[in-house]
């Protein structure tokens, strides 16, 4: 499947104080990799691991929220 390594990193990065995170920040990506970060978040959304809440290229944010499936 696509992006298995990146998805694993994101799932392991979930913090106990919040269910939301910035995919770009977690993966250490820069502006040139925004599209890949968005594609990873979309793939995770399609698998029902997260909900893609917000993305903004200029702000460097691809924010996702973990679903119950993504928390397990």
Secondary structure, 3 states (H helix, E strand, C coil): CCCHHHHHHHHHCCCCCCCEEEHHHHHCCCHHHHHHHHHHHHHHHHCCCEEEEEEECCCCEEEEEECHHHHC
